């Protein structure tokens, strides 16, 4: 078995976590526009709309025994990259709506995911 096929491998866990988050976003009534949208080396995990708001989701997945909460991995530099990519997205697609930045934190406990959805997790600074 290839390590990338084993859910205990961080790469595979990330792929599974993003798929789980995507299903959650759809189930919550968001209209998904893009996933893994790239702007240079920057990436937006999930871009969706709901209630005339463009919502950019950052998905962070961790193992249950990991020392850091998934949401804590979205440090200021990561936020800045997400905001820059979102600005490029809005410009490219000529979007005229409010933009909201949410974090979906997932913790894999060995059998399933525990999900935390943080709305308005951070804001662009002037």
Secondary structure as a PSIPRED ss2 file (coil, helix, strand):
# PSIPRED VFORMAT (PSIPRED V4.0)

   1 X C   1.000  0.000  0.000
   2 X C   1.000  0.000  0.000
   3 X H   0.000  1.000  0.000
   4 X H   0.000  1.000  0.000
   5 X H   0.000  1.000  0.000
   6 X C   1.000  0.000  0.000
   7 X C   1.000  0.000  0.000
   8 X C   1.000  0.000  0.000
   9 X C   1.000  0.000  0.000
  10 X H   0.000  1.000  0.000
  11 X H   0.000  1.000  0.000
  12 X H   0.000  1.000  0.000
  13 X H   0.000  1.000  0.000
  14 X H   0.000  1.000  0.000
  15 X H   0.000  1.000  0.000
  16 X H   0.000  1.000  0.000
  17 X H   0.000  1.000  0.000
  18 X H   0.000  1.000  0.000
  19 X H   0.000  1.000  0.000
  20 X H   0.000  1.000  0.000
  21 X H   0.000  1.000  0.000
  22 X H   0.000  1.000  0.000
  23 X H   0.000  1.000  0.000
  24 X H   0.000  1.000  0.000
  25 X H   0.000  1.000  0.000
  26 X H   0.000  1.000  0.000
  27 X H   0.000  1.000  0.000
  28 X C   1.000  0.000  0.000
  29 X C   1.000  0.000  0.000
  30 X C   1.000  0.000  0.000
  31 X E   0.000  0.000  1.000
  32 X E   0.000  0.000  1.000
  33 X E   0.000  0.000  1.000
  34 X E   0.000  0.000  1.000
  35 X E   0.000  0.000  1.000
  36 X E   0.000  0.000  1.000
  37 X E   0.000  0.000  1.000
  38 X E   0.000  0.000  1.000
  39 X E   0.000  0.000  1.000
  40 X C   1.000  0.000  0.000
  41 X C   1.000  0.000  0.000
  42 X E   0.000  0.000  1.000
  43 X E   0.000  0.000  1.000
  44 X E   0.000  0.000  1.000
  45 X E   0.000  0.000  1.000
  46 X E   0.000  0.000  1.000
  47 X E   0.000  0.000  1.000
  48 X E   0.000  0.000  1.000
  49 X E   0.000  0.000  1.000
  50 X E   0.000  0.000  1.000
  51 X C   1.000  0.000  0.000
  52 X C   1.000  0.000  0.000
  53 X E   0.000  0.000  1.000
  54 X E   0.000  0.000  1.000
  55 X E   0.000  0.000  1.000
  56 X E   0.000  0.000  1.000
  57 X E   0.000  0.000  1.000
  58 X E   0.000  0.000  1.000
  59 X E   0.000  0.000  1.000
  60 X E   0.000  0.000  1.000
  61 X E   0.000  0.000  1.000
  62 X E   0.000  0.000  1.000
  63 X E   0.000  0.000  1.000
  64 X C   1.000  0.000  0.000
  65 X C   1.000  0.000  0.000
  66 X C   1.000  0.000  0.000
  67 X C   1.000  0.000  0.000
  68 X C   1.000  0.000  0.000
  69 X C   1.000  0.000  0.000
  70 X H   0.000  1.000  0.000
  71 X H   0.000  1.000  0.000
  72 X H   0.000  1.000  0.000
  73 X H   0.000  1.000  0.000
  74 X C   1.000  0.000  0.000
  75 X C   1.000  0.000  0.000
  76 X H   0.000  1.000  0.000
  77 X H   0.000  1.000  0.000
  78 X H   0.000  1.000  0.000
  79 X H   0.000  1.000  0.000
  80 X H   0.000  1.000  0.000
  81 X H   0.000  1.000  0.000
  82 X H   0.000  1.000  0.000
  83 X H   0.000  1.000  0.000
  84 X H   0.000  1.000  0.000
  85 X H   0.000  1.000  0.000
  86 X H   0.000  1.000  0.000
  87 X H   0.000  1.000  0.000
  88 X H   0.000  1.000  0.000
  89 X H   0.000  1.000  0.000
  90 X H   0.000  1.000  0.000
  91 X H   0.000  1.000  0.000
  92 X H   0.000  1.000  0.000
  93 X C   1.000  0.000  0.000
  94 X C   1.000  0.000  0.000
  95 X C   1.000  0.000  0.000
  96 X C   1.000  0.000  0.000
  97 X C   1.000  0.000  0.000
  98 X E   0.000  0.000  1.000
  99 X E   0.000  0.000  1.000
 100 X E   0.000  0.000  1.000
 101 X E   0.000  0.000  1.000
 102 X E   0.000  0.000  1.000
 103 X E   0.000  0.000  1.000
 104 X E   0.000  0.000  1.000
 105 X E   0.000  0.000  1.000
 106 X E   0.000  0.000  1.000
 107 X E   0.000  0.000  1.000
 108 X E   0.000  0.000  1.000
 109 X C   1.000  0.000  0.000
 110 X C   1.000  0.000  0.000
 111 X C   1.000  0.000  0.000
 112 X C   1.000  0.000  0.000
 113 X E   0.000  0.000  1.000
 114 X E   0.000  0.000  1.000
 115 X E   0.000  0.000  1.000
 116 X E   0.000  0.000  1.000
 117 X E   0.000  0.000  1.000
 118 X E   0.000  0.000  1.000
 119 X E   0.000  0.000  1.000
 120 X E   0.000  0.000  1.000
 121 X E   0.000  0.000  1.000
 122 X E   0.000  0.000  1.000
 123 X C   1.000  0.000  0.000
 124 X C   1.000  0.000  0.000
 125 X C   1.000  0.000  0.000
 126 X C   1.000  0.000  0.000
